Amino acid sequence: MVGSDWRAVIGWYDAAAGSCEDKLQLLFMMYDRDRSGSLSRTEVSEMIRFVYNQTIHCTRLLICTRRHRP
């Protein structure tokens, strides 16, 4: 199950300095949860589901915040 550990890694990635290759390696490590060296359908599916759910959550927060502005 994808949890808060992904949020910390994604937040770090946004602020991280480094080359494109360094960032791609980090992304691969995020997907490769079992550290097998390859990506399974389940690993990719979990990450896509997490990103989708976070997008929905942020969108709802934005809509809610806009409704309550004076």
C-alpha positions in Angstrom: 0.0 0.0 0.0 1.3 3.4 -0.9 1.5 5.7 2.2 3.0 8.8 3.6 6.5 7.6 2.8 5.9 8.5 -0.9 4.9 12.0 0.1 8.2 12.6 1.8 10.1 11.3 -1.3 8.1 13.4 -3.7 8.5 16.5 -1.6 12.3 15.9 -1.5 12.3 15.3 -5.2 10.7 18.7 -5.9 13.4 20.5 -3.9 16.4 18.3 -4.9 19.3 19.5 -6.8 21.0 17.1 -9.2 21.2 16.0 -12.7 18.4 14.5 -14.8 19.9 11.1 -14.4 20.0 11.5 -10.6 16.3 12.4 -10.6 15.4 9.6 -12.9 17.2 7.1 -10.6 15.2 8.5 -7.7 12.0 8.0 -9.6 12.9 4.5 -10.5 13.7 3.7 -6.9 10.3 5.1 -5.9 8.6 2.7 -8.3 10.7 -0.3 -7.6 9.3 -0.9 -4.1 10.6 -4.5 -3.8 14.1 -3.5 -5.0 14.1 -6.2 -7.7 15.7 -4.0 -10.3 12.6 -4.0 -12.5 9.2 -2.5 -12.4 6.2 -4.8 -11.9 2.7 -3.9 -13.1 1.6 -3.7 -9.4 4.4 -1.2 -8.5 3.5 1.1 -11.4 -0.2 0.7 -10.7 0.2 1.6 -7.0 2.2 4.8 -7.9 -0.3 5.9 -10.5 -3.1 5.3 -8.1 -1.3 7.3 -5.4 -0.7 10.3 -7.8 -4.3 10.2 -8.9 -5.7 10.1 -5.4 -3.4 13.0 -4.3 -4.5 15.0 -7.3 -8.2 14.4 -6.4 -7.5 15.3 -2.8 -5.6 18.6 -3.7 -8.4 19.5 -6.1 -11.0 19.1 -3.5 -9.0 21.2 -1.0 -8.7 23.9 -3.6 -12.4 23.9 -4.4 -13.3 24.0 -0.7 -10.8 26.8 0.0 -12.2 28.9 -2.9 -15.8 28.4 -1.6 -14.9 29.8 1.8 -13.1 33.0 0.6 -14.9 36.2 1.4 
